[in-house]
Amino acid sequence: MKKLICILFSLTVLVASSFADKNRFYENGKVVDTVYVDSAEGLRVRDKPSLKSNRLCGLPHRLPVKVVAIGREETIDGITAPWVEILIPRYEWHGYNQEYGWVFGGYLSNKNPEFFAKQWTENDFRNFLSKCNWIEDSDSSHREILCFEESGNFKRHIEEMGAGGFGIWKPDFKNKSVTVKSKFVMAGDDDIEPAYNTETFKIENIEEFSISINGQRYISDCRYGVLDNEENFKDFDKTSSQFNTSIRGFMFVFYSSENIFDSIYRERASWLKDSFIRFGVYNSLNEDYMKSYHDYWNPIMEQHQKKADAMK
């Protein structure tokens, strides 16, 4: 009898656990809008809800993602959870139309995992520096903008000077530094071949959206003006690759921080409301924005959920 009770109790716990895991993707009977990647290694996006399907792109740890539909459950790595269809972040689209993919819900969380840099690996350090462009936090009209690309390429731009540099970079998390080998050029110096110069940037005061480089504070670059030129980009860039490269840095920040996005949106970017909503940028701090957001996304989510239910 005791053995039977133990078995029934265990089954009850398993069922409750499974239900609770699936239930976290719902609120008031509706699919939640946003969840967060909860995997230090990142999360693969696939074209179908299966590990055997094609990989579309990767999502970094702690990135908020727009949920579109909830699919079938599966047990992976000992975790039972549903597959979740998401809107792929704008900077990963191949064209100008919205793109969707599937991720395993076992590595998604309702709350954003805590930002914590002390136990980072070299790869964590690289991913952090390359997630966005870094702009000098000063009142100067010639602010420096640094870009540590995932590929290992490095770019430097000086605002309003037509000057900048390009080269390669290598992180060193143990010594909290970055070694850069680059050429620096000025506009109009096409006849001059600059020499490569090697520099070491000391990285300190690492916060979620700011760092100190050689004692100077740099913040995530949140400029958005290029969004107004989407139609122009369409005329000569059918694949959207150049446009995506241009918006990657600040779109990552807009996806990652409601506070930063809301501040910029209220101050000077509300005229791009339709674009931000189409890109799936969430802003619960603005009631008017969220009404338009739900008016736009609710019908789309209903259509996708019907398709997801038919696949189960």
Phi, psi and omega in degrees: 000314179298322180296318180296318179298318180297318180296314179297321179296317180297318179296321179298317179296317181296315180296315180298319180296315179297316180296318181296322181293319179287324184294336182291350177268008180232149176215122183055038177081000181243153177295136181294158181281316190222140171227173186237142176292126181238069180204117182300332180275358185087181185221130180281138174258130184240162183279346177218161180282070182197142177293342180273355182277173185285141176279130180263319180189181177238151177244134181284159177304136176080001180287129173288141178229146180279117178281138180244321181200159178249127183256203184287157178273153176206153175257118181227133182055032180078007181249127176261120183201161178278156167285145184236127176274134183230162169277122178294138180306143186309321185287355177258356180293147178273337178227211182256355178269151180299142179235143184236158178204178183242138175230154178282125186291348179294343180245033174237147182229151176284338180242144181290123178303150183295139175284123186211114188258349189297325184255026179296154169263175176302322181291323176298317180298316179298314181297321180296313183293330185267359185289337180201170173280153181243124184247138182301128182272083181209172179268003182294145176280353180243052181292147179269137177240125183247138180230112176260096186284151180303327182291346185102355176281150181234139177225145178226136180227137176252118184302139173060021179239348184062033182232153178179185182219167178208149181174221181227162179220155179218124182277155175219091186292327180303319180259009180049055183214166176226130176261126182240131173241112188211164172255144179245130183231152175249149178301134179092354180265042183294336183273355182254128178265105183288155179268154176287142178232137180257129180231156173240120178264124175273122183256123180224172174051054182286117174236175188301321183231023177203154176212163171252129178241114184052039175089350180258133181284133174238143180238163178300132182284114185246028176291149189226000188305329182298336180298331180289347183255016182301318181297322179293321179297325181299330184292330183234355181231086186292338182268348179073008185297317181293320178297315180297320178299321182292325186262354188305310186301305185283334176294324177300317180292319180297322176293324191274334185227108176297323182297314180294314181298314183298321179298314181288321180298313182291327186280317188202014183227016183293339179290350176259020184308311183298322179294314181298319179295317179297329178280353178081023178284124185267137180213079182291353181278353184233108185297317180297318179298315184292329176297314178293324179300311181290323177301324181281314190273332183303313178296324179294317180295322178298318179295316181292325180293323177299317179294320179294321179295325181289340180274345185290000000 
